[in-house]
């Protein structure tokens, strides 16, 4: 059976970007994590140890977002790798990192990268 567990809207303040100012000023980000798994046993037993702990997913995102990178592509890749490594029951994962108000020569609300 194919099940999806999603942790959406993880809002964090971080210091990613190619510009030196971004490393000093920082900006607002959102992380969304989608995991394909099988939680049939958890659903039947009501046992957290048989599924993915949302708090652990949040902690992965928080930890990786705290490590400065020039590219959000690198941050998304680190979160994706950590989710797959930390949760053996995850068959596939998709991670989206959104950067709000990127410093561009124009009015852009957000940019995001996604890795699956």
N, CA, C and O of each residue as an XYZ file, in Angstrom:
464
protein
N       0.836     -1.183      0.000
C       0.000      0.000      0.000
C       0.881      1.247      0.000
O       1.934      1.277      0.637
N       0.443      2.256     -0.711
C       1.201      3.490     -0.853
C       0.555      4.595     -0.013
O      -0.603      4.951     -0.227
N       1.312      5.129      0.937
C       0.826      6.215      1.788
C       1.784      7.392      1.702
O       2.979      7.226      1.459
N       1.245      8.565      1.902
C       2.056      9.782      1.920
C       1.901     10.452      3.286
O       0.790     10.619      3.789
N       3.017     10.824      3.864
C       3.027     11.667      5.060
C       3.687     12.970      4.635
O       4.786     12.969      4.080
N       3.009     14.080      4.899
C       3.528     15.391      4.522
C       3.690     16.263      5.757
O       2.828     16.297      6.636
N       4.805     16.962      5.802
C       5.012     17.996      6.806
C       5.211     19.274      6.002
O       6.274     19.506      5.427
N       4.170     20.094      5.974
C       4.169     21.286      5.127
C       4.228     22.562      5.964
O       3.752     22.623      7.098
N       4.831     23.570      5.353
C       4.814     24.884      5.974
C       5.747     25.056      7.150
O       5.436     25.786      8.091
N       6.892     24.390      7.107
C       7.900     24.595      8.148
C       8.526     25.967      7.874
O       9.272     26.133      6.910
N       8.223     26.921      8.708
C       8.688     28.294      8.495
C       9.932     28.557      9.340
O       9.924     28.384     10.559
N      10.996     28.976      8.664
C      12.272     29.202      9.327
C      12.913     30.481      8.811
O      12.635     30.926      7.697
N      13.762     31.058      9.622
C      14.561     32.212      9.214
C      15.977     31.693      9.039
O      16.520     31.053      9.939
N      16.578     31.964      7.887
C      17.902     31.413      7.605
C      18.725     32.415      6.810
O      18.249     33.492      6.452
N      19.977     32.036      6.540
C      20.954     32.967      5.969
C      21.590     32.439      4.688
O      22.812     32.469      4.542
N      20.769     31.959      3.764
C      21.267     31.402      2.514
C      21.307     32.459      1.420
O      20.522     33.408      1.426
N      22.229     32.282      0.486
C      22.273     33.165     -0.663
C      23.693     33.443     -1.107
O      24.645     33.279     -0.345
N      23.818     33.862     -2.340
C      25.127     34.147     -2.931
C      25.681     35.498     -2.491
O      26.894     35.710     -2.514
N      24.809     36.402     -2.095
C      25.256     37.731     -1.685
C      25.705     37.727     -0.223
O      25.090     37.073      0.619
N      26.771     38.455      0.069
C      27.257     38.557      1.446
C      26.176     39.092      2.382
O      26.065     38.660      3.529
N      25.378     40.039      1.878
C      24.319     40.637      2.688
C      23.311     39.587      3.163
O      22.778     39.681      4.268
N      23.058     38.595      2.323
C      22.103     37.551      2.700
C      22.618     36.749      3.896
O      21.836     36.272      4.719
N      23.927     36.609      3.979
C      24.517     35.915      5.110
C      24.450     36.718      6.392
O      24.525     36.155      7.484
N      24.308     38.026      6.271
C      24.215     38.904      7.442
C      22.781     39.197      7.839
O      22.438     39.197      9.021
N      21.940     39.448      6.828
C      20.560     39.875      7.088
C      19.625     38.674      7.228
O      18.752     38.662      8.095
N      19.808     37.675      6.382
C      18.933     36.506      6.396
C      17.610     36.765      5.705
O      17.377     37.838      5.148
N      16.759     35.773      5.751
C      15.462     35.890      5.110
C      14.513     34.788      5.543
O      14.894     33.876      6.276
N      13.282     34.881      5.087
C      12.231     33.922      5.432
C      12.202     32.779      4.416
O      12.328     32.985      3.209
N      12.030     31.575      4.948
C      12.002     30.359      4.133
C      10.867     29.460      4.600
O      10.375     29.562      5.723
N      10.474     28.581      3.693
C       9.518     27.530      4.043
C      10.035     26.211      3.496
O      10.555     26.145      2.383
N       9.886     25.168      4.289
C      10.281     23.826      3.877
C       9.039     22.938      3.915
O       8.277     22.957      4.882
N       8.850     22.161      2.847
C       7.773     21.177      2.770
C       8.408     19.820      2.474
O       9.245     19.699      1.579
N       8.004     18.806      3.231
C       8.575     17.472      3.074
C       7.434     16.479      2.864
O       6.486     16.430      3.648
N       7.537     15.694      1.801
C       6.545     14.675      1.464
C       7.257     13.326      1.428
O       8.274     13.167      0.752
N       6.709     12.351      2.166
C       7.367     11.043      2.272
C       6.404      9.923      1.894
O       5.298      9.829      2.427
N       6.838      9.087      0.975
C       6.059      7.904      0.605
C       6.500      6.774      1.514
O       7.691      6.490      1.639
N       5.529      6.133      2.145
C       5.824      5.080      3.109
C       4.631      4.136      3.193
O       3.697      4.237      2.398
N       4.664      3.243      4.131
C       3.526      2.370      4.405
C       3.263      2.447      5.906
O       4.029      1.912      6.707
N       2.172      3.117      6.279
C       1.869      3.242      7.700
C       0.659      2.405      8.130
O      -0.034      2.743      9.089
N       0.422      1.324      7.412
C      -0.700      0.433      7.734
C      -0.625     -0.058      9.167
O      -1.622     -0.021      9.888
N       0.549     -0.517      9.590
C       0.690     -1.041     10.951
C       0.446      0.046     11.992
O      -0.190     -0.209     13.015
N       0.943      1.249     11.742
C       0.707      2.361     12.672
C      -0.781      2.676     12.763
O      -1.295      2.953     13.847
N      -1.473      2.633     11.627
C      -2.908      2.923     11.613
C      -3.692      1.876     12.395
O      -4.681      2.195     13.055
N      -3.253      0.640     12.318
C      -3.952     -0.441     13.023
C      -3.645     -0.460     14.515
O      -4.513     -0.779     15.327
N      -2.390     -0.113     14.881
C      -1.960     -0.233     16.280
C      -1.945      1.086     17.039
O      -1.826      1.088     18.265
N      -2.063      2.210     16.332
C      -1.993      3.537     16.951
C      -0.656      3.734     17.678
O      -0.598      4.296     18.771
N       0.421      3.250     17.032
C       1.761      3.240     17.623
C       2.684      4.160     16.828
O       2.968      3.903     15.658
N       3.149      5.230     17.468
C       4.023      6.203     16.813
C       5.306      5.580     16.290
O       5.838      6.035     15.278
N       5.814      4.554     16.950
C       7.074      3.939     16.515
C       6.943      3.208     15.179
O       7.947      2.792     14.600
N       5.731      3.051     14.696
C       5.489      2.347     13.429
C       5.278      3.316     12.255
O       4.870      2.910     11.167
N       5.563      4.600     12.496
C       5.371      5.600     11.453
C       6.463      6.655     11.565
O       7.441      6.470     12.289
N       6.294      7.753     10.852
C       7.272      8.845     10.856
C       6.854      9.874     11.903
O       5.707     10.320     11.917
N       7.770     10.245     12.764
C       7.528     11.274     13.775
C       7.679     12.648     13.125
O       8.774     13.011     12.697
N       6.597     13.408     13.047
C       6.631     14.731     12.415
C       7.663     15.644     13.060
O       8.321     16.432     12.380
N       7.797     15.532     14.378
C       8.761     16.384     15.097
C      10.182     16.106     14.627
O      10.989     17.031     14.527
N      10.499     14.861     14.339
C      11.838     14.506     13.855
C      12.088     15.099     12.465
O      13.205     15.516     12.159
N      11.060     15.137     11.633
C      11.183     15.739     10.301
C      11.444     17.235     10.447
O      12.300     17.792      9.760
N      10.705     17.878     11.341
C      10.911     19.303     11.603
C      12.352     19.567     12.058
O      12.985     20.517     11.596
N      12.861     18.743     12.948
C      14.218     18.924     13.470
C      15.272     18.775     12.373
O      16.274     19.490     12.378
N      15.055     17.859     11.439
C      15.971     17.722     10.298
C      15.980     19.013      9.486
O      17.044     19.543      9.165
N      14.795     19.515      9.156
C      14.707     20.745      8.371
C      15.367     21.907      9.107
O      16.124     22.670      8.507
N      15.093     22.043     10.377
C      15.657     23.119     11.191
C      17.182     23.031     11.240
O      17.870     24.042     11.106
N      17.700     21.833     11.432
C      19.156     21.636     11.514
C      19.837     21.986     10.192
O      20.838     22.703     10.178
N      19.305     21.490      9.103
C      19.930     21.729      7.797
C      19.774     23.179      7.341
O      20.671     23.725      6.698
N      18.660     23.797      7.664
C      18.458     25.202      7.300
C      19.389     26.123      8.085
O      19.666     27.237      7.642
N      19.870     25.680      9.234
C      20.775     26.493     10.053
C      22.199     26.517      9.503
O      23.014     27.339      9.921
N      22.496     25.617      8.568
C      23.832     25.563      7.954
C      23.802     26.411      6.689
O      23.132     26.071      5.714
N      24.535     27.512      6.720
C      24.517     28.462      5.597
C      24.984     27.814      4.299
O      25.940     27.039      4.275
N      24.278     28.155      3.222
C      24.647     27.710      1.874
C      24.402     28.862      0.912
O      23.548     29.715      1.155
N      25.145     28.880     -0.165
C      24.892     29.874     -1.205
C      23.612     29.540     -1.960
O      22.872     30.436     -2.366
N      23.353     28.246     -2.146
C      22.222     27.799     -2.962
C      21.212     27.010     -2.136
O      21.579     26.138     -1.349
N      19.926     27.333     -2.331
C      18.908     26.536     -1.650
C      18.832     25.133     -2.246
O      18.270     24.227     -1.631
N      19.390     24.951     -3.427
C      19.481     23.611     -4.013
C      20.276     22.686     -3.089
O      19.917     21.524     -2.897
N      21.365     23.220     -2.521
C      22.176     22.400     -1.619
C      21.413     22.077     -0.340
O      21.482     20.954      0.162
N      20.689     23.054      0.185
C      19.925     22.839      1.412
C      18.847     21.780      1.186
O      18.677     20.883      2.011
N      18.126     21.878      0.080
C      17.088     20.891     -0.240
C      17.681     19.495     -0.362
O      17.091     18.523      0.109
N      18.843     19.395     -0.992
C      19.507     18.098     -1.147
C      19.904     17.519      0.212
O      19.763     16.317      0.435
N      20.393     18.354      1.110
C      20.779     17.874      2.443
C      19.573     17.382      3.232
O      19.643     16.351      3.900
N      18.471     18.117      3.155
C      17.256     17.694      3.862
C      16.745     16.382      3.276
O      16.390     15.464      4.015
N      16.708     16.295      1.960
C      16.250     15.080      1.265
C      17.090     13.869      1.685
O      16.550     12.814      2.017
N      18.400     14.031      1.666
C      19.310     12.939      2.048
C      19.100     12.533      3.498
O      19.064     11.342      3.806
N      18.960     13.504      4.390
C      18.774     13.201      5.812
C      17.470     12.459      6.061
O      17.433     11.525      6.862
N      16.397     12.863      5.386
C      15.109     12.179      5.554
C      15.228     10.723      5.120
O      14.773      9.824      5.828
N      15.833     10.486      3.969
C      15.986      9.111      3.483
C      16.901      8.291      4.390
O      16.657      7.103      4.603
N      17.948      8.914      4.923
C      18.883      8.190      5.801
C      18.312      7.935      7.183
O      18.586      6.892      7.776
N      17.524      8.865      7.711
C      17.039      8.756      9.091
C      15.790      7.893      9.229
O      15.509      7.388     10.316
N      15.049      7.718      8.165
C      13.800      6.962      8.237
C      13.822      5.821      7.224
O      13.536      6.023      6.044
N      14.156      4.646      7.684
C      14.269      3.479      6.805
C      12.940      3.165      6.107
O      12.938      2.603      5.011
N      11.834      3.516      6.720
C      10.532      3.167      6.137
C      10.102      4.123      5.018
O       9.086      3.882      4.366
N      10.857      5.202      4.786
C      10.536      6.119      3.693
C      11.043      5.520      2.384
O      12.239      5.279      2.217
N      10.119      5.286      1.466
C      10.480      4.701      0.182
C      10.937      5.772     -0.807
O      11.877      5.564     -1.573
N      10.261      6.916     -0.778
C      10.605      8.066     -1.620
C      10.308      9.324     -0.827
O       9.436      9.339      0.042
N      11.055     10.388     -1.142
C      10.798     11.662     -0.480
C      10.865     12.788     -1.504
O      11.574     12.711     -2.507
N      10.110     13.820     -1.216
C      10.151     15.043     -2.021
C      10.282     16.203     -1.056
O       9.529     16.310     -0.088
N      11.248     17.075     -1.329
C      11.508     18.220     -0.463
C      11.449     19.493     -1.294
O      12.020     19.566     -2.382
N      10.749     20.494     -0.767
C      10.685     21.810     -1.407
C      11.201     22.842     -0.415
O      10.760     22.889      0.734
N      12.135     23.665     -0.867
C      12.613     24.793     -0.067
C      12.236     26.065     -0.817
O      12.628     26.265     -1.966
N      11.471     26.915     -0.150
C      10.994     28.167     -0.728
C      11.696     29.334     -0.050
O      11.789     29.404      1.175
N      12.185     30.243     -0.875
C      12.824     31.468     -0.391
C      11.905     32.633     -0.728
O      11.569     32.849     -1.892
N      11.498     33.383      0.294
C      10.596     34.507      0.093
C      11.390     35.794     -0.130
O      12.455     35.995      0.454
N      10.856     36.647     -0.973
C      11.451     37.951     -1.299
C      12.933     37.856     -1.663
O      13.773     38.489     -1.025
N      13.256     37.057     -2.697
C      14.661     36.932     -3.081
C      15.182     38.264     -3.634
O      14.444     39.005     -4.283
N      16.460     38.560     -3.370
C      17.010     39.827     -3.869
C      17.254     39.746     -5.373
O      18.254     39.195     -5.834
N      16.317     40.306     -6.113
C      16.402     40.281     -7.577
C      16.105     41.683     -8.096
O      15.613     42.541     -7.364
N      16.407     41.893     -9.341
C      16.074     43.170     -9.980
C      14.638     43.143    -10.473
O      14.366     43.256    -11.669
N      13.733     42.989     -9.525
C      12.316     42.932     -9.865
C      11.525     42.523     -8.642
O      12.092     42.131     -7.622
N      10.229     42.616     -8.751
C       9.341     42.276     -7.650
C       8.953     40.804     -7.769
O       8.069     40.448     -8.548
N       9.621     39.955     -6.991
C       9.373     38.515     -7.013
C       9.001     38.077     -5.604
O       9.754     38.302     -4.656
N       7.849     37.457     -5.472
C       7.363     37.024     -4.161
C       8.219     35.900     -3.580
O       8.596     35.938     -2.409
N       8.525     34.887     -4.419
C       9.251     33.728     -3.899
C       9.850     32.927     -5.038
O       9.427     33.023     -6.190
N      10.831     32.149     -4.687
C      11.398     31.138     -5.578
C      11.481     29.846     -4.776
O      11.593     29.878     -3.551
N      11.425     28.718     -5.462
C      11.628     27.473     -4.733
C      12.342     26.454     -5.598
O      12.337     26.522     -6.827
N      12.960     25.498     -4.899
C      13.539     24.338     -5.560
C      12.884     23.106     -4.938
O      12.438     23.119     -3.791
N      12.846     22.051     -5.736
C      12.221     20.824     -5.270
C      13.075     19.660     -5.728
O      13.580     19.638     -6.851
N      13.225     18.698     -4.841
C      14.012     17.498     -5.172
C      13.204     16.268     -4.788
O      12.560     16.237     -3.739
N      13.245     15.263     -5.642
C      12.542     14.006     -5.358
C      13.492     12.864     -5.600
O      13.120     11.703     -5.425
